[in-house]
Amino acid sequence: MEADPVMSDENRAIDDPVTLAKAGRLMRKAIKRQEEEAKIAEYIQKIVDAAPPLTPEQRDRLALLLRPLKESAVEEYHPRPRGRKLP
């Protein structure tokens, strides 16, 4: 009886060439993603460093915009439909 030439990944040994090739591809993808993330972080830092400092008024406005809302405030701005069934 001949073995099936196409094995599932679960049945392959850790040192199988196909398994090693897949692991290599995954590692290269992960390294590339990390390098891209580092470039993006570096670019963002460069832009932030070049920007002028915020005025006290701008800081206050940002703090107001970014603070967490109370549940009642969320309801006020995003009321839930009552008495209607959504499609």
C-alpha positions in Angstrom: 0.0 0.0 0.0 1.5 3.3 -1.1 1.4 6.4 1.2 -0.5 9.4 0.1 2.0 11.9 -1.4 0.0 14.9 -0.1 0.1 15.0 3.7 -1.7 17.4 5.9 0.4 19.8 7.9 -0.6 18.1 11.2 1.0 14.9 10.0 4.3 16.3 8.9 7.5 16.0 11.0 9.1 19.2 12.4 12.1 18.6 10.1 10.1 17.9 7.0 11.3 20.1 4.1 7.7 21.4 3.4 7.3 22.3 7.1 10.6 24.0 7.2 9.8 26.0 4.0 6.5 27.1 5.4 8.1 28.1 8.7 10.8 30.1 6.7 8.1 31.9 4.8 6.2 32.8 7.9 9.4 34.1 9.6 10.2 36.2 6.6 6.7 37.7 6.6 6.9 38.4 10.3 10.3 40.1 9.9 9.1 42.2 7.0 6.0 43.2 9.0 8.1 44.2 11.9 10.4 46.3 9.7 7.4 48.0 8.1 6.0 48.8 11.6 9.3 50.2 12.7 9.4 52.4 9.6 5.9 53.7 10.2 6.7 54.4 13.9 9.9 56.2 12.9 7.9 58.3 10.3 5.2 59.2 12.9 7.9 60.2 15.4 9.6 62.4 12.8 6.3 64.2 12.0 5.4 64.6 15.7 8.8 66.0 16.5 8.6 68.5 13.6 5.2 69.8 14.7 5.0 72.9 16.8 4.0 72.5 20.5 0.3 72.6 21.3 -1.1 75.7 22.9 -2.8 75.4 26.3 -6.2 75.9 24.5 -5.4 73.1 22.0 -4.4 70.8 24.9 -7.6 71.5 26.7 -9.7 70.9 23.6 -8.0 67.6 22.9 -8.4 66.5 26.5 -12.1 67.3 26.3 -12.5 65.4 23.0 -10.5 62.3 24.2 -12.0 61.9 27.7 -14.3 58.9 28.2 -18.0 59.6 28.0 -20.6 58.6 30.6 -23.2 56.1 29.4 -25.9 58.9 29.5 -23.8 61.1 27.2 -23.3 58.2 24.8 -27.1 57.7 24.8 -27.6 61.4 24.1 -25.4 61.4 21.0 -26.1 57.9 19.8 -29.6 57.0 20.9 -30.7 53.4 20.6 -33.8 52.8 18.6 -36.8 52.0 20.9 -39.9 50.2 19.9 -38.6 49.5 16.4 -37.1 46.3 15.2 -34.0 46.6 13.1 -34.1 44.9 9.7 
